[in-house]
Amino acid sequence: MSASGFSAPAPGTLTRYEGELTPLEGRFALIAARFNDLVVDRLIGGAQEALRQHGIGPERIDLVRVPGAWEIPLAALHLARSGCYAALICLGCVLRGQTDHYEYVASAAAQGIARIALDRGIPIGFGVLTCETLEQALDRAGGKAGNKGAEAALAALEMVHLLQRLPFPAPASSPSAGGTR
């Protein structure tokens, strides 16, 4: 066994790591855009319900509202740096319009959120819808296609568990490693 407490598997065996959806300690932040709130409010409800069903009550969830999807990465970076959260869940809706604005906002939100997760070592559920129409968005916010807010929350929860189980230490800035503000 190594100093980290991890021992190599016997030759010819596979070591499998996978997260679970069981209750755990820590706070969760929902970062949600106000723009397209008809859709985003449903994503928020789905995320809250998914967390509640897995033992995380409202007293452990913070909701941070930002103007639109463009602003989500900056708020997520601030919260990730705080060291106060086990995971973040980003929720928004970008609808294609008649200009290129959709492309810039959707791309910046996705790339910014991904960069924060990788740079800060914190699980982030990605629930930013990029749809052609309002009807498509409503289908993905609790309609025919399920609720992508709930799916993002469950993905974040599972990743918290997985990162806690991996045999290598978490980055010093992550909440599971005892990071500070």
C-alpha positions as a printed NumPy array, in Angstrom:
array([[  0.   ,   0.   ,   0.   ],
       [  1.298,   3.451,  -0.863],
       [  1.451,   6.539,   1.361],
       [ -1.853,   7.683,  -0.184],
       [ -3.645,   4.567,   1.112],
       [ -4.078,   3.177,  -2.398],
       [ -2.819,  -0.272,  -3.232],
       [ -2.406,  -1.471,  -6.766],
       [ -4.845,  -4.171,  -7.883],
       [ -3.631,  -7.705,  -8.308],
       [ -2.316,  -8.427, -11.794],
       [ -5.112,  -9.213, -14.218],
       [ -7.857,  -7.485, -12.196],
       [ -9.74 ,  -4.34 , -13.017],
       [-10.224,  -1.614, -10.444],
       [-13.456,   0.261, -11.079],
       [-14.344,   3.715,  -9.758],
       [-17.839,   5.095, -10.089],
       [-19.86 ,   7.743,  -8.302],
       [-23.142,   7.154,  -6.513],
       [-26.265,   9.177,  -5.869],
       [-26.32 ,   8.799,  -2.094],
       [-26.451,  11.721,   0.36 ],
       [-23.187,  13.408,   1.189],
       [-21.91 ,  16.382,   3.101],
       [-21.443,  19.828,   1.661],
       [-23.284,  22.691,   0.05 ],
       [-24.419,  23.017,  -3.535],
       [-24.892,  26.182,  -5.561],
       [-27.331,  26.628,  -8.408],
       [-26.189,  29.391, -10.741],
       [-29.156,  30.335, -12.884],
       [-29.734,  32.898, -15.596],
       [-32.74 ,  35.217, -15.332],
       [-32.958,  35.556, -19.116],
       [-35.493,  33.062, -20.507],
       [-36.795,  32.589, -16.97 ],
       [-39.87 ,  30.693, -18.178],
       [-37.492,  27.853, -19.012],
       [-34.792,  28.438, -16.397],
       [-37.235,  28.471, -13.473],
       [-38.282,  24.942, -14.497],
       [-34.641,  23.869, -14.645],
       [-34.134,  25.247, -11.137],
       [-37.158,  23.322,  -9.884],
       [-35.867,  20.121, -11.475],
       [-32.402,  20.546,  -9.951],
       [-33.806,  21.277,  -6.486],
       [-36.123,  18.272,  -6.635],
       [-33.351,  15.941,  -7.816],
       [-31.094,  17.06 ,  -4.962],
       [-33.947,  16.749,  -2.442],
       [-34.667,  13.2  ,  -3.606],
       [-31.047,  12.358,  -2.855],
       [-30.93 ,  13.774,   0.661],
       [-29.851,  17.359,   0.016],
       [-32.374,  19.774,   1.488],
       [-32.898,  23.445,   0.703],
       [-30.774,  24.501,   3.69 ],
       [-27.728,  23.139,   1.799],
       [-28.542,  24.747,  -1.55 ],
       [-27.763,  28.325,  -2.536],
       [-29.395,  29.918,  -5.568],
       [-27.39 ,  32.588,  -7.384],
       [-29.234,  34.46 , -10.158],
       [-27.268,  36.143, -12.93 ],
       [-28.591,  38.234, -15.843],
       [-27.996,  35.627, -18.568],
       [-25.974,  32.613, -19.683],
       [-23.01 ,  34.857, -20.574],
       [-22.611,  35.781, -16.881],
       [-22.797,  32.22 , -15.511],
       [-19.045,  31.455, -15.799],
       [-17.969,  34.527, -13.823],
       [-20.339,  33.722, -10.955],
       [-19.267,  30.06 , -11.109],
       [-15.594,  31.05 , -10.895],
       [-16.258,  33.239,  -7.861],
       [-18.15 ,  30.443,  -6.096],
       [-15.563,  27.801,  -7.046],
       [-12.791,  29.977,  -5.595],
       [-14.691,  30.316,  -2.318],
       [-14.087,  26.668,  -1.415],
       [-17.563,  26.57 ,   0.152],
       [-19.266,  24.196,  -2.284],
       [-19.094,  20.485,  -3.022],
       [-20.451,  21.192,  -6.513],
       [-21.991,  23.851,  -8.711],
       [-24.948,  23.429, -11.054],
       [-25.168,  25.909, -13.929],
       [-28.614,  26.5  , -15.43 ],
       [-29.611,  28.672, -18.353],
       [-31.278,  28.763, -21.737],
       [-29.958,  30.233, -24.975],
       [-32.427,  30.307, -27.863],
       [-31.298,  30.722, -31.444],
       [-32.33 ,  34.054, -32.858],
       [-31.817,  35.729, -36.192],
       [-28.259,  36.861, -35.483],
       [-24.952,  35.232, -34.499],
       [-25.415,  36.307, -30.873],
       [-26.621,  32.786, -29.971],
       [-23.324,  31.247, -31.113],
       [-21.195,  33.606, -29.034],
       [-23.235,  33.286, -25.844],
       [-23.65 ,  29.503, -26.012],
       [-19.975,  28.926, -26.798],
       [-18.705,  31.313, -24.108],
       [-20.958,  29.805, -21.453],
       [-19.971,  26.224, -22.268],
       [-16.251,  26.914, -22.564],
       [-16.164,  29.098, -19.46 ],
       [-17.971,  26.552, -17.314],
       [-15.758,  23.704, -18.562],
       [-12.596,  25.704, -17.896],
       [-13.653,  26.476, -14.328],
       [-14.41 ,  22.82 , -13.592],
       [-11.033,  21.751, -14.937],
       [ -8.966,  24.589, -13.479],
       [-10.579,  24.536, -10.041],
       [-11.192,  20.788,  -9.752],
       [-14.836,  21.21 ,  -8.752],
       [-17.742,  19.209, -10.163],
       [-20.059,  21.397, -12.218],
       [-23.361,  20.178, -13.601],
       [-23.999,  21.687, -17.031],
       [-27.673,  22.536, -17.453],
       [-27.439,  25.35 , -19.989],
       [-29.862,  24.555, -22.785],
       [-29.024,  25.616, -26.332],
       [-32.183,  25.219, -28.389],
       [-33.615,  26.335, -31.68 ],
       [-37.059,  27.194, -30.275],
       [-38.866,  27.903, -27.037],
       [-40.854,  24.705, -27.546],
       [-37.638,  22.642, -27.642],
       [-36.409,  24.35 , -24.49 ],
       [-39.666,  23.709, -22.609],
       [-39.506,  20.048, -23.662],
       [-36.058,  19.838, -22.003],
       [-37.133,  21.751, -18.895],
       [-39.688,  19.284, -17.618],
       [-41.566,  18.418, -20.801],
       [-41.27 ,  15.479, -23.193],
       [-37.482,  15.284, -22.977],
       [-37.256,  15.284, -19.167],
       [-35.649,  17.983, -17.063],
       [-32.049,  18.822, -17.903],
       [-31.751,  20.785, -14.647],
       [-32.377,  17.573, -12.715],
       [-29.898,  15.719, -14.919],
       [-27.237,  18.378, -14.326],
       [-27.761,  18.174, -10.555],
       [-27.473,  14.38 , -10.568],
       [-24.326,  14.507, -12.698],
       [-22.75 ,  16.973, -10.244],
       [-23.729,  14.809,  -7.269],
       [-22.295,  11.697,  -8.894],
       [-19.047,  13.492,  -9.726],
       [-18.629,  14.643,  -6.103],
       [-18.808,  10.996,  -5.025],
       [-16.479,   9.845,  -7.778],
       [-13.794,  12.427,  -7.026],
       [-13.92 ,  11.487,  -3.335],
       [-13.293,   7.843,  -4.238],
       [-10.434,   8.259,  -6.67 ],
       [ -7.125,   7.19 ,  -5.107],
       [ -5.254,  10.372,  -5.891],
       [ -5.605,  13.519,  -3.795],
       [ -7.968,  16.283,  -4.867],
       [ -6.44 ,  19.644,  -5.831],
       [ -5.664,  21.829,  -2.811],
       [ -8.336,  24.349,  -3.849],
       [-11.243,  21.88 ,  -3.893],
       [-13.725,  21.758,  -0.982],
       [-13.155,  18.019,  -0.487],
       [ -9.479,  18.739,   0.124],
       [-10.238,  21.219,   2.872],
       [ -9.735,  24.307,   0.751],
       [-10.342,  27.71 ,   2.262],
       [-11.698,  30.982,   1.033]])
